[in-house]
Amino acid sequence: MTPVRLPALSETSAAICFLFVLLIPSATAGLVLINAGLGRFRNAAHAMLSALCVIAVAALVYFAIGAAWQGSAGQPAFALHVAGWDWNWIGAGGYFFRGLEPGGWSSLPALFGLMSAGLAAIVPLGSGADRWRLGASCASTVLLAGGTFPLFAHWAWGGGWLAQLGFVDSGGAGVIQVVGGLTALSITWILGPRRGKFNPDGMPSALPGHNAVLVLLGCFMAWLGWLGLNAAGAILFTGVAASRGVLIAANTTLGAGSAALSVAAITRARFGKTDASLCANGWVAGLVAVSAGCAIVRPAAAVIIGLIAGALVVYSVEWLELHLRIDDPGGSVPVHAVAGLWGLLAAGVAGPWLAQLVGISTLLGCILPLTYGLNWLLNKLSPQRVALEGERQGLDLYELGAGAYPDFMTHNEDFWQR
């Protein structure tokens, strides 16, 4: 099987790519705000601190071992020789960023991976909101940033066997979003639903988020970050010129916008009102879905991808709750896993569709069982769900000792005589 080799970046392209990479934390901040806003007010500070902690853990673990296992195209790797072909399956780089040129552009893939690992680690926080212990979320992030993320990232981005087949994932719809979304699905299964989510007959109850403004603000920040994420990923792992960034920005915006409008139209037709939180999830789902083929599809195709992604969010949320009893406060599974899988499939229209199907099958048949098994073992060693008292009291007070909104509470000193 032919090794994957991408063209070297010019100084100008590398500098532009670096600027795009610096936008990625905005995407991370956007997802953090969305997750916090869709949760309950008594868990808001916990949601924000958990995000900060898992980003830190992801960065350190990726720095220690993840980057070495992800590797880069053309760099040393371990390969399995099967049926006359060399199947590149894991990187063999140096741990702790050893071997990277500290003053050169060659370390850009490692920096991109560092940012991407943190972004992927944020996704499961939405599904575990209101009941996932801080320490447990950090421990789960170790498994993601040091295991499932670099493994699939090597296969798709690091010159691995999927890349050798022609698998396309420019902005990380599979590597970042689906890997994070499947981890989120595993977490929801392990933690179980929140108290009060399902009645004795198994019917779901609405537990609306506490701050729609935070959620919608997160959409704007995610949009900015995704412009950088998709452009940098396409330059580094698809080999496109930096000038393709104009098309990528257009496709990213069209995908997000059409998905949000799709959700708005569907919820208006079905419920008589436009659902703000579902529209926000639709916006992000459009960003996710268009990421895979952002550098190779035409703008009209990006609109179609977004429209279908928005519809998938609306109906998959309902199906997951009614049929699988999945309680996912942040919508991480439909937004990142379902929309990401759709995006990978849609990218096959402009690329090698068979390789895309193989990649999707690998995510569902390998990464999902792996991430579920690792988190299941972690839960056996130390339960990941907070105690019943903590869920009733709120994670802010139970784990942090202070709430995010103290003015919501009555203080005795407000009524003392002066």
ABEGO torsion letter per residue (X at the ends): XBBBBBBBBBAAAAAAAAAAAAAAAAAAAAAAAAAAAABBAAAAAAAAAAAAAAAAAAAAAAAAAAAAAAEBBGBBBBBBBBGGBBBBABBABBBGGBGBBAABAAAAAAAAAAAAAAAAAAAAAAAABGABBAAAAAAAAAAAAABAAAAAAAAAAAGBAAAAAGBBBAAGAAAAAAAAAAAAAAAAAAAEBBBGABBAAGBBBBBBBABAAAAAAAAAAAAAAAAAAAAAAAAAAAGBBAAAAAAAAAAAAAAAAAAAAAAAAAAAAAAGBBBAAAAAAAAAAAAAAAAAAAAABBAAAAAAAAAAAAAAAAAAAAAAAAAAGBBBAAGAAAAAAAAAAAAAAAAAAABBAAAAAAAAAAAAAAAAAAAAAAAAAAAAABBABBBAAAAAAEAAAAAAGBBABAAABBBAAAABBX
